Amino acid sequence: MKLYYSTDPKIAVFTSLFESLVIHKTKHINVFLSGGSAIGIYKYAVDKIDSIISLAKNVGLDDLSHVTFTFSDERWFLDKDDMNINYNLISNSGLFQTYSNQLSCRVVSIVNSNSLISDAEKLNQYLQDNFSNSYNLLIAGIGSDGHTCSIFPCENVEDFNFKYPDNKYAVSLTADNQFKERITITPKTISLMDEIMVYVAGEEKKSILKNIIFDDLPEYVLPGKLLLKNKNCGIYTDIII
């Protein structure tokens, strides 16, 4: 794990992301997007589209057609127009339209049917088919309770392993919070990521960030620790710890 301090970490994440897209330009790349505060990164990416087009051409890329945007997790609703769905929130930033139209990026959405279980299995199948032959990059956040993606703290390890089994890339679950029905990648998928960029901004996240880095509590209590176990994890933050 590496810690990158910046007064504006969303710019640092965006810069590192573009560098990885260029370095691995001969591979198919899955970029797993998170919602929440990370949406600021995507708005910045839209604002910088002209610079990205120019920089891409300078390194011999006519487009970014080797890049697929998908999701680390999703809030599932029967109403596909609900603005609490991460796809709709991120789409509203302009990321998908801008990068699909101008740089030929692909988007794989999660919430497509009338069945939570079916949509989760479609993501699981997509990852079974495409994960091992791709470069996989996760943009993640950490919640104030220590959750990441839609992997939430559990009372015991048995409950955690039941909810997030090792034989799946993605699962459905019912969460004990405002947005109950969810789809998420699993701890197994996080462990297999080629690169993880963790975006943690704002003093209100200082306490949980310190807990994730320094506490000896297990992952089922602080799931954000799963991110740090990946050897290519970088934390991008404006918090001095």
N, C-alpha and C positions, 0 to 999 in steps of 0.2 A: 504494500500500500504506500502510495506517495501522497503528500499533502501539498496542494498548490494554493497559496494565498494570493488573492487579488482584490482590489477595491471594487471590481465589477466582474464577479466570477462567471457571469453568463457569457461575456466576451471571451474569457479564457476557455470555457467549454466549447464554444463555437469554433474558435481557432484550432483547438486540438482535434475536434471532430473533422474539420476540413482537411487537416494534415493526414489523418488516418484514411480518409476517403481517397486521397492522392497516393499515399504510400501503398495502399492495397488495391490500386486501380485495376490490376489484372484479375481480381477475384470478384465474385458476387458478394455484396455486403448487405447484411440485415442490420438496420439501425432500429433498435427497440426504444420507443419513445415513452416517456412518463408524462402524466399531466401535472396538475398543481402549479407550483412556482416555476417549474421548468418551461412553462409556456412562454415565459419571457425570453428564453433562448431562441425559440422558434420565431418570435416576432422580430428579434434582432437578425436572424438569418434571412428573413424576408426583406428587411431594410437593406441588407448587404448583397442582394442578388446580383446587381451589376458588377460588383467587385468579384464575386464568386465566379461569374461567367468569364471575366477577364483572367482571373488567376487560373482557372481550369484550362483555358486555352494556352496559357503560358507553360503549362506542364504537359501539354499534348492531349488534353481531354476536350473533345467537342461537346460532351455532355456528361451526365452522371447516371447513365442508363444501367450501370452496374450496381446501383443503390436501390434497395427496397426499404421503405419505411413501414414498420409495423409497431406493435404495442407491447409493452411489458405487462400491462394489465388494463382492465377496462371495467367501467361501471355499466352494468347491463340493465337496459330498460326495454320493455315491450314497445314503447313509443320510440322509434329510431330517430325522431327529431328532437328528443329531449336534450337540452343544452348542458346537462350534467354528464353526458357521455363524453369520454376523453376524445374520441374521434371528432365530435362536433366542436369541442372546445379548441382543439389544435387546428382543425380545419378553419375555424373562425380567425385564427392568426394569419391565415393566408399561405401557410407553409406548403400544403399539398398542391394547391392550384398553381402556385408560383414555381415550385421545383419540378412538378410534373410537366407543366406546359413549357417551361424554358430550359430545363435540364434533363427531361425525360426520366425522372425518378419514378419508381413504382410505389404504390401504396396498397398494403394488405390490411383491410379493416377487420375487426373482430365481431362486432354486433351486426349480424346480417339476417337472422332468422327469428322465429317466434319461440325458440327454445334456448335457454341458457346453457343446458348441457350440450346441445348440438353445436352451438357456437364455440364452446370451450374445446370440444373435440376437433372442430375444424382447425383451430389454432394449433392444437397438439399435433394434428396430422401434417399441417404445413411445416412445422418445425421438424418432425420426423423425416420429412422428405427433403428439407432444404438446409437444416442446421449444419450437418457434418461437412458439407461441401461449400460452406460459405464462411466469410469472416463476420463474426457476430459481435456487435458493439451495443452496449446498453447504456442509455442515459437514465440515471436513477436519482431518486430523492430519498429522504428519510423523514418520516413523520414524527410528530412530537412524542408519540408513544413508542417510537423505535421501529415502526413497521417500514417496509420497503416494498415497492410494487403493491400488490394486494396480499402480501404475506404478513399476517398480523400476529402479535404475541399470543401465546397459548399458556394455559395453566401448567401443562406438563408435556413432556416430549412425545408421549404416546398420541396425544391429541394432535400435536403438531405434525407428526409423521403420517397420521391418518388423513389430515386435511391436505397435506402437500407431499404426496407419495413420490418415491424415487424412480418409479417406473413411468412417470409422465413428464413431458415438457411443459404442459399447461393444464390447468384444472379450473373447474367452477367451484364456487363456495358461497356461503351465506355469511356475511360479516355482521358483527354486532355494532353497527354504526349507522349513520344517516343513509348511506348508499349500500344497501344490504346485498344485492345480487351482484356478484363479481366474477371476473375471469382473470387469472394471473399465471405468469410463468412460475415455475417451481424452484425451490432451492437447487435442485439438480441442474436446471437450465442456467441459473446464475453462476454456478461453479464451472460450467463449460464455456462461459463467455470468453471470447478472445480479448476483450477490453471492456472496462467499466469506467464510466465517468459519473461521479456522484456530485450532484449539485446541491450544496447546502448554504443558504444565504440568510442573513438576518440574525441579530442577537438573540431572538426568541428561540433559535435552534442551538444555541451554545451548549446548554446543559445536556441535551440528548446527544449531540455530537461528541462531547467529552465522554459520555457513558459508552457510546458505541466504540470509541477508540481505546478507552482505558479500563473499563469495567471487565471483570471476569465472568459476568453472567452468560449463560448459554444462549445459543441462537433462538431457541424457542421463546425466550423471554425478550430478547432484543434481536429481532430478525435482521435489522440493518447490519449486524455483524457478518452476515452471509456475504455481503459485498466485499468486505475487507479480506476475506479468505481467498478471493481471487488474486492471483499473482500480478495481474495487470490492472489493478484498481487504483484510480486517482480520485482524490477528494478535492473539489474545487470550491473554495469558500472565501468569504470576507470576514470570517470569525477568527480572532486571535485566541488560540488556546494554549 
